[in-house]
């Protein structure tokens, strides 16, 4: 028979007994002391930091050791531990743990909810399971907890809830678990926000909530995991690969010896002759109609020099960094410019990589079917369709960011793409060119066309550039 919910401390909670009855608790930003604890409360702390126990067992332990005097403190501490997100709730059957609910944030108090025995429940469309170390976990961007599935029976129950089920129906499907066990498991899932109660007419809360309905699974998961609040992972600069993996070089090595040296504009002259900044801001626009006369090599060179060149390199944060015309978190500058030349005066058609240090184009290939498809994809992505003179594909050397940043690395890269888009728009407007960012692209096709490793350097943005009509 299943026992009531078992309480225990989180495994990574550091507890030190500095002296008799005086404990120090540490976990990430959590740091507090408990002083002059009674023998019964000390015994309860030691049980919670071990295999754990039910609330009733802890009650009996403190009552037997201290008498009634310490019970109020016991329940106060249990409540505070729960608020701090350091208490786990486990289901055990015959000494075997089926599942454990582990807090991953302190933004929401865990308050156990009892599932109704006669109600049907169904798994949330946002719930997902994955391997984490040597265990399987169930998570959801709707939830402030994760559920560790320690036994196959827990996974089987979760799998059965892809369609609405009562506890008795699930128990009938999985003879190895009793109705009481399934009922308790339902309560854990309901508390975690992993399941929804199915109403008589078949509707669930997720379907009735118009705001929630407009979130796709991957968007909400990405949002919740790349910002603080709904996970307990390190966030920001953690340097988890320091001493393990060498950081990628500040500038990507040249991809070929077939090089075109680009002209450098006179920046001092441009400072005097450029239109006022406010005028450029107000005139900035996506221009989807390009001129009959193609962009020139000098214009392309000036555009790349003003947007993407390396102005300086310097050591920072245990790696080599650079300074470029656009803002970039941690001076990582992971974004690379790949140029598909469709029509450009004095530059042959083909695929090029821009070397920002030497202000050069390194040729990768002549125009081929892959490039034609990338150009066609860009054309059909605009209204009206525009066959671009120049297609710039932004690719991220992702390890430049993920080497130092944790949880937020890809989100940071996408922010960089936005920053760079605006810089490209403003420079193109100042130069009286036709700029237009594109909303999406094919990263697999890019990898095929360039020969890049999809995981080491992948496309994250596309931008059309040409002369004005």
Secondary structure, 3 states (H helix, E strand, C coil): CECCCEEEECCCCEEEEEECCEEEEEECCEEEEECCCCHHHHHHHHHHCCCCEEHHHHHHHHHHHHCHHHHHHHHHHHHHHHHCCCEEEEEEECCEEEEEEEECCCCCCCCCCCCCCCCEEEECCCCEEEEECCEEEEECCCCCEEEEECCHHHHHHHHHCCCCECHHHHHHHCCCCCHHHHHHHHHHHHHHCCEEEECCCCCCHHHHCHHHHCCCHHHHHHHHHCCCCCCCCCCEECCCCCCCCCCCCCCCCCCCCCEEECCCCCHHHHHHHCCCHHHHHHHCCCCCCECCCCEEHHHHHHHHHHHHCEEEEEEECCEEEEEECCCCHHHCCCEEEEEEECCEECCCCEEEEEECCCCEEEEEECCCHHHHHHHHHHHHCCCCCCCCCEEEEEEECCHHHHCCEECCHHHHHHHHHHHHHHHHHHHHHHCCEEEEEECCCCHHHHHHHHCCCCCCCEEEEEEEEEEEC
